[in-house]
Amino acid sequence: MPNIFPSLRVCRAFTLPAVFALSATIARAQSPATGSSFTVAQIKSYPFPNELVAAPSGSRIAWALNEQGQRNIWVAEGPEFKARRLTRYLTDDGQEVTSISFSPDGKDVVYVRGGDHGANWDTSLPVNPTENPAGFKVQVWSVPFDGGDPRALSEGDDPAISPTGDRVAFTKNREIWVAPIDGSSAAKKLFTVRGDQGDPRWSPDGSRLAFTANRGDHTWIGIWANDSAAITWIAPSTSRDQSPRWSPDGRRIAFVRSPGTGGAPDSILVQRNIPWSIWVADATTGGARQLWESPKTLRGSRPGTQGGTNLQWGAGGRIVFLSEMDGWPHLYSISDTGGQPLLLTPGSYMAEHVDLSRDGRWLVFAGNAGRDADDIDRRHVVRVPVDRADPQVMTPGSGLEWTPVVTGDGKSIAFIGATAQRPPLPAAMPIQGGSTTWIGGERIPADFPTTQLVTPRKIVFKSPDGVEVHAQLFERSGGQAKKPAIVFVHGGPPRQMLLGWHYSDYYTNAYALNQYLANHGFIVLSVNYRLGIGYGRDFQHPRSAGSQGAAEYTDVKAGANYLRTLPAVDARRIGIYGGSYGGFLTAMALARNSDLFAAGVDIHGVHDWTTERARGLMNRERYEQPPDYQRALDVAFRSSPVSYLSGWKSPVLLIHGDDDRNVRFNQTVDLARRLAKAGVAYEEMIIPDDTHHFMRHANSVKADSATANFLGRKLHVMESVPGSR
């Protein structure tokens, strides 16, 4: 294969080598050999690590580990990097662990327990999927690295530990509060100003705190110094200022500026540039100047991938940021005195999960980069200096690696990695490359079906309009000569399914379910439709997509038509499932093409854009209206599954948690009423008081089991087993 990433060097020193009893009945009917099938509970038993961080000094790392709903802090220290559990939350209660950080000396670990931080709203409100009468709180905690009882500092979120190591700032009631890190006294509000305050950032010496104050149509950056000094506002304007970043000497602050809301309404159905710029301010006077302005092109718009602009202040006076101005989410650096930005990561790949080394000299990130053509559907750890375009793939091979961090001593890169078979584990490797230490492998249950998992194959096909679409095909050898098939559609939609276990817990669950379905006789095609990440900005931002035309459905339909060309697929038994945006596309498939899709599972999907993302068009708050106001409403409705209900004939299972904070529960309530009136066969699984992410493990297993059971029944996978239907 040609080298499709010519700008990347590859480090060659390292190579990564239930409620339903569906599984048993399908296994007897379909499995080629006894003992070769597994249950939903087994495939869902993987431990999932995330929130990986490194201490500012030394070689200590910490992460959150979800073991079948038991979420705890785990730690390790170099050079051995032996895993050790730090907390003891031993029930499946739906309380996530986020915002992990170390004190400067590495002696304390701070974290947040509770909430739903993947939500679109109410992220800091408690979740109670266990119906606990006492309820839960979203709280900031600290715990000694060497062991001991966790200390509740306060209700709150978004903690930031002072460089002096003695106190923690955090948000509470949309204000900035502070508490001693050892919990020795009660938390107190730090100051009183207007606005929804957030993003607390301590100065390098810990004497001052920068923060943002959202005041509705504009956002300012302020600096608090002490109880007797007035807040210093950084270049107050009508703009939205965000992402304050201190210079290493604490004298200046870099930040991102975007226009405030307002102005005459413009066309809704026309893509336009979303402007942004980088500014540098004097942290004492508040005076600021513009350092760089993004190009006024579509590609120059503010990036929408993980981390947004990823603003960092590196060593040598280099300010680092991410931009898509050349068509890919790439890293750049610019002198803090101005000039032209330097492209650090040239090539056809994206950068996400970016971390700056403690000395400010190196960036590490996860990229779909490498010399193998399949790497575009993987993630590898890449290292690049902040002052020159010399990216190096540190983890080549057929595995997947993500969320890298540099240890405080600068000697190691820690990351999380997986293969197509082995679920994610933390790992550490020398920063110059070399052998990798995998951490915590003993936490994978003994009966986890690692050896029974298939390796998905990269598939590329074209939609009728010529768009090239990537997908992963899950197929187990043996079984029926003609097998039922499933199209899986991810949510987001800015997501990318990969050739192995995923870095998101939501999509790790989807990968596990796809493996389960393949193991039990289905052929599964996971489609990376347009609007997704990983294939450049133009692919992620197509015209006439979403509520403006649903062009991405063309790719989903093309995936089903691709399956029909496979000799092993029974074209009469093609189903579809997906969650969130994937639920929307599932409903769209059943409404528009019940002739192609015989059944589907719609998990918390959007069904009417005019009451979801286009709801703002319905709320007239001013005399002026966009020139295409009515047309945009019409297009939004025609882009919705409910507008095609007359063609919906295939049965569907609707799954939704009624504390969903990403897609409103009434989307499913409304669809159910419409399906009942139209005489369409549907079933429901409603999960009380759980969210979009099924925070309780038992609920996730329940939803996966119901999905597999429904598809098995409706696509006749179990018809040869007496009584299974």
N, C-alpha and C positions, 0 to 999 in steps of 0.2 A: 504494500500500500504506500502511496506517496506520503511524505511528511506534511501533514496539514497544519502543523504548528511550528513553522520553521524558526520562530523567534525564541523558542523555549529550549533550555538545556535540561536534560534528564539526568537525575542522580542515579547512577547505575549500581551504587553500592547496596541498594535496597530493592527487594522484589516481594510484593505481597502475594505470597503464593496465591353441661350446657343445657340449655332448655330443650334442645332438639337432638335426637339421637341419629342424625343424618349420617354421620361418618361410618357407623357400623353397618348400616343397611346398604349404603353405596359401596362400601368396601367389599362386602360379600358378592355384590353383583358385578363390580367393575374391576377390582384390583387383580392384576395378573398373578400375584403371589400372596399367600397368607402373611400377615404381619407387615405388609408394605404400606398400609394406610395409617393415618394419624387423625386425631380429633382436633376440633377447634380449640379446645382447652390446651392441648399440647402445643400447637403452633402459636398460640397466644401467650405462652408461658415465658417467652424471651424477656430478659432484663433489658431495659432501655435507658442508656445513659445520655444525659444532655447537660446544658449549663456549665460546660467545662471551663475552668478558670485556673490561672497560675498566680501564685503569690508575688508581690512586687520584688521580693528578695528571696534568695535561696532557690530550692528545687521543689517546693511543695505545690501540689495541684489538688483541686477539689472538683466534684461534679455531683449532680443529682442522679439517682438511680431509681427507676420505677420497676419494682418487682411485683407484678400482678396486683398493682394498686397500692403497694406499700412504697411510698416515696421517701427516700432518705438522702442525707449528705454522706458521700464517701470521699476519702482522701487517700493520697499516696505521696511519697517523698523519694526523690532520687538519692543514690543511683539505682536502688532496687525497685522502686515504684510498686511496692506491695500494697494492695487495696485494703482499706480498713473502713468499716462503717462508723460514722461519727454520731448519728442520731438514731433513735429507736421509735420510729412511727410504724407500728406493726399491724395496722388495719387498713383495709381498702375503703377509705373514707372520702376519696375524691379531692383531697387537699394537695394541690401542686406545690412544688418547691422551685423558686425562681430567684433571680437577682443575687446569685452567690458572689461573694467577694472576700478578699483577704485583707486583714490589717497589714500595714507596711512591714512589720516584722514577721508576718506569717503566723503569729501566735493565736489569732482569732479568725473565725469564719463567720460572716454575716450573711443572712439569707431572709427571704420572704416566704411565709407559708400561707397558702390560701389564695382565693381569687381564680380568675380565668384569663391569663395574660395573652392568650391567643384570640381573645374576643375583639369585636369591633366596637363594643360599648360595654360599660359597667365592668371593666377589667378588674377593678379593685373592690368589687362587692363580693361578699362571701358566697360560696357555693355549698349546697347541702343536699347532695344526691342520696344520702343515707337516711334522710328524714330525722336526723338527730334532734330531739326536742330542745336541746340546749343551743343548737346551731353552732356556727363556726365564725372565726374572725380572720381577717387578713392582717397579719402581724409581721413586724420586723423582729428577727431573732439573732442572737450571737451564740457561738459555742466555741470553747477552746479547742485548738487543733489537737492537743495532746489528749483530749477526752474530758468528759464532764457533762453535767446537765446543761441543756440549752437554756438561755436566758431571754425571756420575752422583754424586748425593749419598749414596744408600743404597738398599738394598731397603726398601720401605715404601709407605705410601699416605696419603691424606687430608692433604696438606701445608697448613700455615698459615704465611705469611711474617710475621715480626715487623715491627711498625711502624717499628722502627729500621733495617730493611732488610738486616741483616747475617746473620740466621740463619732457619732454617726448622724448625718443629716438624712432626712427622708421626707416624703410627702404624706400629708394627712389632712383630710378635709380641704384639699386643694390649696394647702399652705405648706411652707417649709418648717419642719420641726427638727429638733436635735435631742439626742439622748447619749449618755455615756455608754461606751461599748460594753462595759461590764454589767450594765443594768443596775448600778449602785444607787441611782436616783431616778425620779420620774422624768419623762420626756417633757419638753417645753417648746412652745411656739417660738421660732427664732425672731420673727419680725412681722409687722402688719403692713401690707400694701394691697392695692387692688389687683384683681386678675387671678386667673387659674394658674397657680405656680407649679413649676416642675423642673426636671432635669438639673438637680443640684450638682455643682462641680466645684470642688475645693481648689484653691490656688496651691501651687507646689509646696509652699511652706505651711499650709493649713491655716493661714491668718484671715483669709477672705473666702467667700462663697459666691460663685456666679449661679444664676438661675434664670429661667424664663417666666414671663408673666403674660399669659394669653388674655387679652382684653376684648375678645370677640372678633372685631374686624382687623385688629393689629396685634402684634406680639412684640414685647420688648425684652431685652436682656438686662438684668440688674446685677449689682455686686453689693453684697452685705459685708461690712468690715467688723463692726462691733455694735454693742447695744446703744451707744451714744452717738454714732455717726449715721448721717442720712444715707439712704440707698443711692448708689451711683448708677444712673441709667446710661447705657451704652448707646450713643447716637440715636435718641428717640425720634421716631418718624411714623409715617402712616403704613410702614411695611410690616411684614412678619419676619422677625429675627429668631433664629433657632441655632441649636448645636454649638453652644459656647465651648471653646477649647483654649486652655491657658497655654501661653508660651512656656518653654522650659524654665525661663528665669522669672516667670510670674508677672512680668511687666505689661504684657499685651494679651489680648484675647482675639482669636479668630472666630468668625461665625458665618452662618449662611443667611442671606437676606432674600426674601421673595416679596412680591407685591401684596399689599393688604387687599381685602375684599372690597368690592364696589366697582363703580364705573358703569357705563351703559351696557345693558345685556347684549351679548353677541350670539351668533348662531350656535346652536347646540350640536348639530350634526356635522360640524366642520372640525377636523383636528387642528390644533394650534399649539404653538410653542408655550411651554410653561417656564417662564423665565426664573433665573436664580443667579446669585453672585456670591463671591466670597469677600468678606471684609475683614480688616484688621483694626483693632481699637486699642487705644491707650487705656490700660486698666485703672489708672488714677484719675484722669480727666474725663474719660468717656468719649473723647473725640475719636472718630473713625474715618477710614478711607477705604474705597473699593480697591481690592487687590486684583480681582479677575471677574469677568462677566461671561456667562455662558453664551454660546452662539445662539442667535435668534432663529433657530431651525427646529424642526420636530425632534431630531436627534439630540439637539442641545438642551432639550427640556430637562427639568429636574428628574433624576433617576428614580425609578420606582421598584428597584430590586432590593434585596436584603441590606439593611444598614443605610439606605438612602444615599446621601452624599458621602458617607463614611469619612467625614472630616477628621484629620489627625494632624498634630503638630510634631513633626519629626526632628531629628538632629540636623545640625548644619544649616539651620534656617530654612528647612524644606517643609512646606505645608502640603499634606497629601489629601487627595479627594478622589471620588469616583465620578465618572461621567460617561454618558453614552454618545458623546458627540461624534464618534467615528463609527457608530452603529452597534457597538458592543459595550457592556458594562466593564469598563477598564479603569485601572488606577493611574493617576497622574500625580506629579508633584510640581510645585511652583515655589520660587524663592519668596521668602516673607517680605522682600522689598519690591516684588513685582516682576514683570517679565512674562515670557511665554511659558506655558505649562509643558512639562516633559512627560510624554507617554511612557509609562513604566512597563506595561503589559501588552505589547502589540501582538496581534493574532486573532483568530476567530474563536474566541472562548470568553467566558465571563468570569468575574471575580466576585466572591461573596464571603461572608464570615471573615472579615479582615481584622487582623490583630497587629499592633505595633509593638516591637520589642521594647523592653524597659529602657534601653539606651537610645531608642529612637532611630536606630540605623537600619532596621530591617522591617519589612512587612511580610507576614505570612497570611495566606488565604486559601480558601477552597475554590478550585477552578475545574471546569470540564475541559482540561488541558492534557496533552500528552501526544506521543507519536503514533499511538494506535488509533485508527479511525473510529473505533467504538468508544474512545474516551470522551467524545462529545456527550455521551449518555452515562457518564460516570462523574465522580468528583475525586480529585487528587489534591494533596497539599503542595502549594507552590510558595517559594521564597523569593523575594526580590528586594534589593536595596532601595532606599528612598531617593537616591540621587542618580540612578542610572537604570537603563532598560536592560536588565540582565536577569530575567525570571528563570527559575530552576525548579523543575518538577521533582519534589523530594520523594514521592511515593508512587513510582510508576507501577504498572501491572494491571491485573484484571480485577483488583479489589476497588473499594470506594473508601475515601477518607475525607473528613470534614472538620470544621470548627477548630482549626489549629490555634495554639497559643504558645508563646515563647516563655520558658520559665524565667524567673527573676534573676537567676545567675547567668542567663544567656547561653547556657550549655545545651539545652534540649528544646525540642518542639514536642509538645503534647497534642494529641488529636484524638478523634473518635473514628473508628474504621470498621468495615464489614466486608463480607464477600457476598456472592449470590446465595450461599448456603449459611454461613456463620453469621449470627446477628451481631449488632454493633457492640464494640468494646472500646474502652479508652486505651491509649497507647502512648509511648514516648520513644523518641529517637534522638540521637545527637544532632545538633543544629547543622553540622556539616554533612550529615548523611551517615548511614551505617545501619547496624542491626536494630531492629525494633523490639521493644518490650511490650507485650500485650498484657493488659491489666484486668484482673477480675474475671478471667475465663471460667473460674470455678463456680461463678454465679449462674451460668447457663445450666438449667435443670438437666439431670441425667437422661430423662426421657424426651428431651427436645429433639425433634426429628431432623437434625442437621443433614444426615446422609440421604434423606428421602426427598430433599428439595431439588427442583430442577434449576438449571441455569437458563434464564430467559435469553432469547435471541433478539438482537437488534433487527427491526424491520423498518424499511423506508418505502413509502408509497406516495403517490400524488393524488391530491384532490382534483375534481373535475376542472377547477380554475387554475390548476398548475402549481398550487402550493405544495411543497415537499413536507411530508409529515413523518416524524419518527414515532416508533412504537416498540413495545417489548412483547414478545410472544412466549407464553408459558404453555408448554406441551409435554406431557409425560408419555413415554413410549408404551406400547401395548394397549390393551383395552379394546373398545369397539372399533370396527372398521370405519364407522361414521359416528363422530362424536358431536355432542352439543358444544356450542361455543358461546363465549361471553365477551362483550366489549366492556372494558372498565374505563371510566372517564374520571380523571382527578378533579379536584376542586380548585379554589383559588380566585381567579384562574392563573395568576403568575406562579406556577409550579412546574416542576419537571419530574416525571417518574424516571427511574434509573435502572440500570442493569444489575440490580442487587438491592439489599436492604437500604432503606431511606434514612436521611438525617432528621426528618420530621416524625414525631411520634404518630401523628395522624396518618401519614403515608407509609410508615412502617407497618401500621395496622392493615392498610390496604394491600401492601406487598404480601403480608402474611396470609390474608384472605385469598389473594390470587394464587398463592402457592397451594393453599388448601383446595381450592376449586380444581386446579390442575391435577393434584394428587388424586382427586375423586372423579376423574373422567372427563372434565371439561378442557377445552382449549380456550385460553384467555388471551385477549389482545388488549394491552394497556396503551391507550392512544394519547400521545402528547400533541394535542390540537393547538392551532394558532391561538394566541393570547398567553401561551405559556412562556417560561423563561428557558434559557439555555441555547437558543438558536439566533440570538441577536435581537436588537430593539425592534426592527421592522416586523419580525415574526410576532413579537409580544404586543405590538400596537398596530394591528391590521385595521383597515377601514371596514366599516359596516359590521362590526362585531358587537357582541353583548346586546345591550338594550338598543343599539343603533343598527340592528340588522341580523344578529346571530349568525354571522358568516362562519363562525367556528363549528357550527353543527355540520357543515359540509364535510369537515375532516372526520367527524364521528361516523357519519353515514358512509364515507369512503372506507373507513376501517371495517365496517360490517361487510361492505362489498368485497374488500380484500379477503376477509375470512371465507366468503362464499367461493372464492377461487381455489381454496385449499382442498385437496382430495379427501382429507380426513375429516372435514367439517360437514355436518348435516345442515344444509342451508335452511331447513325448516325449523331448526332448533337453535336459533341465535338469540341470546338474551343480552341485557345491558344492566349495569348498575353503576352508581356513583353517589358521592356525597357532596353537599353544598353546591358549588357551581357544577359539579358532576351530577348532582341531583337534578338541577335545572336541565342539563343536557340529556339526562335519562328521560325526564318528562317530555322534553322536546322530541326525542326519538320515538317514544310511544305515541305521541299525539300526531306526529307527521308521517311516521313510517311503521305503523303496526303491521304492515305487509312484510317488513324486513325484520323487525324485532318482535319475537313471540312473547316476551315477558320482560319485566324489569323491576328493579328495586330502587326506589327514589328515596334517598336518605337526606333529610332536611334540605330540600332543594327550593330554589326560587321558581315561582310559577307565573307571576304577574309582575313585570318590571314597573308598571305604572304605580304600584303600591310598595315597591321596594326601592331600587336605586334611582328610579325616576320620580319618586314621590315628591321631590322638591318642585317639579314642574306643576304639580297639582295645587301647590300652596301659593297663591298669588299674593305677594306682599308689596307690590309697587305698581305704579301705573304702567311703566314701560315693560314690555315683554320681548323675549328673543324673537327675531324675525321668522324663525321656523318653529315657533312654540307648538302650534297645533300639529304640524308635521312630525315633530319629535315625539309627541305623545302617541300619534298614530303608529309610528315606527316602533316605539317601545312596546305597544300592545301587540303588534304583529310579530315582534321578536319574543313573545311570551308563549309558553305552552298552552295557556288557557284559550288563546285565540284559535287553536287548532283542535279543540276538543271534539268536534264532530268526527274527526278521523281516528280518534283513540279507540281501539278495539281490544288491544292486548291487556292481560291482567297485570296489576302492579301491586307491590308492597310499599306502603308509606311508613317510614321510620323517622321519628323526630322526638327530641327531648324538649320539654316545654319550658325550660329555662335557657333556651338557646339565645346567645348574645351575638350571633353572627348573621343568622337568617331568622326573621321573626316567625314564631310558631304559627301565626295566622296564615302564613303561606300554605301550610299543609291543611289547616282547618278549612280554608277556602276551597282548595283543590278537592278535598274529600266530598264537600257538598256538591261540587260540580260533577264529579265522577258518579256520585249516587244518582243525581238527576238524569245523567246521560245513560245510565244503565251499564256503566263500565265496571267490571269485576275488580275490586280492590280489597286489600287487607291492610290492617293498621298494626303498628307496634309503637305505642306512645310511652316514653320513658319519663316518669314524673321527676321534676326538679333536677334533672341533669342538663348539661349544656351541649353546645355544638360539638364539643370534643369528648363527650362521654367520659367525664372525669373519673367515674368509678369503673374499675376494671371489669367487675361483674356485668355492668351494663354494656360495655364494649363487646364482651364475649356473647352476651345475649343478642346484640344487634348483628354480629357476624354470623352467629348460628342461624338466626332468622333469615338472613340474606341467602345463605347457602341452602337452607331448607326450602325456601320459596322457589329459588331457581331450579333446584333439583326436582321439585314436584311439578312445576309448570313446564319444564323442558324434558320431563319424562326420563330422568336419569335413573329413577328407582322402579320403573314399571315392571321389571322382571322379578322384583322381590315381593312376594305376596304380603299384602297388608301394609306396605310401606306408603301407599298413597292414601 
